[in-house]
Every structure is written in structure tokens, then in C-alpha cells.
Amino acid sequence: SFAVDGDRLSEVYFIGLIFMIIGSVIVVYDTMLKNHIHYHIHTIVHTHNGSTHKHIIKHEHTHSHSGSEEKHCHNHDDYINSDEHKRMHESGV
């Protein structure tokens, strides 16, 4: 009403404004800086000796939006070359 009718800003207005600013800071902190967990499921399809098959990898990692954004975009080339992957194929999977 102060913008439309020219009413004076009261003490209650400024108290409310302070609470809203504090609340906004808490929301931004929680969203952008606080760590949280991301769950991922990757399906890798590839061919060995003419046989195409898939591997499903499930994992989680902690994440914050300041400094670890690159963890969203990752692949599992390390899995394809891992001993675990080789053992799966040796056992007939």
C-alpha cells in the first residue's frame, strides 16, 4: 500500500522484511551449498566377441552445487576396464 497509496512503512514491515531476507538466505544456502546425495543407475550395453549384453551399475555420491557439479556428468569407462567387469565375463555373464 505504500507504493500505491503512499502509506508510510511501519516498524512491522521492516521486522517482516528482515525475517523474509533471513528465510531467503537459508533457502539459497540449503539449495546451493549444502551437500546432498544423488542416486544413479547406469545401463552400459556393449559387445564382446559378437555377443551384445548389458551391465547395470547402481551407485550414489554426495553432491553440492558449488565445486562438484561435474559429478553429474560422468561415465563408467573405469568399470569397463575393471577387474570386476573381466571377472563377470570369465564367469559367463
PyMOL commands that set and color helices and strands:
alter all, ss='L'
color gray80, all
select helices_A, chain A and resi 11-32+69-72+77-80+83-90
alter helices_A, ss='H'
color red, helices_A
select strands_A, chain A and resi 36-48+51-63
alter strands_A, ss='S'
color yellow, strands_A
deselect
rebuild
show_as cartoon
